[in-house]
Amino acid sequence: MVSEPEKDIEAQYVIPLADPARDSRIYAIHTGQDDRGDTTSTIAELIARDTRQLGAWQRQVYARLANERTDIGDSAFTTTAIIPGMLWTRTRADDPILPKRGSFVMGDFHGSGPPFGADITYVHIRLDGRLVRPLGEQGRLVTRMTLGATSVDSVDQLPASERFFAGGDQSIRGFDLDSLGPINADGLVVGGRYLLTGSFEYQHRVRGPWGAAVFLDGGNAFDEWGDSLEYGAGVGVRYRTPLGMVRLDIAWPLSGNGSDWRLHFAFGPEL
């Protein structure tokens, strides 16, 4: 089983700054439709983003003027607001494409409120971390963790893009993309205010560019800390290319809410 693709179109106008390779100012128009759990987000937005390299860190300061329609079952609502935010990332690796040792850290902080045209006040924080370490002559340990939280009076008023969901190849393999999260009275997955996911994966080089992997994923999206977590595990094939790792995984749910195996495919750098 495979997940449905997202539908996105974006046009950008890029202004290089003092260091064109690392610093820029971008103005963009973006439209997209994203099915998340049983919730659909249809968004059109104008984006202004300033990117600077500050030592080992890359900093983005941005503002989005977003008009978003959220559909949940038979109900729908539309929000329009300016959403200012800041994104920090740092990557350290002995090889940018196929690292044996490296790390990645990302923090995204944004929000909105009545002064920016929003009907509600909220603050959204998401932290991502990945770590790659050698393990023996032919092995690598690849771990990742994601932590998210939203401060808001009522999650029901949040647009779909600001809610947290779990499941998928970058989350909990063995579950469909964004299929995990709080469920409303109609039995629909509607997303939550918190997110916690993590993964441990061992990769072993078999021959030439070919390798194999075993992994265990866990976590969930929820409205209250202490809610139950979901788990998935599986095996995969790895193929090294000059542009990054090709990853093909077969995963199974280990917890009660999963019912079938899933096939996950990904390609590109791991950090």
Buried (B, 14 or more C-beta within 10 A) or exposed (E): EEBEEEEEEEEEEEEEEEEEEEBBBBEBEBBBBBBBBBBBBBBBBBBBBBBBEEEEEBBBBBBBBBBBBBBBEEEEBEBBBBBBBEBBBBBEBEEEBBBEEBBBBBBBBBBBBEEBBBEBBBBBBBBBBBBBBEBEEEBBBBBBBBBBBBEBEEBBBBBBBBBBBBBBBBBBBBBBBBBBBBBBEEEBBBBBBBBBBBBBBBBBBEEEBEBEBBBBBBBBBBBEEEEEBBBBBBEBBBEBEEEBBBBBBBBBBBBEBBEEBBBBEBEEBBB
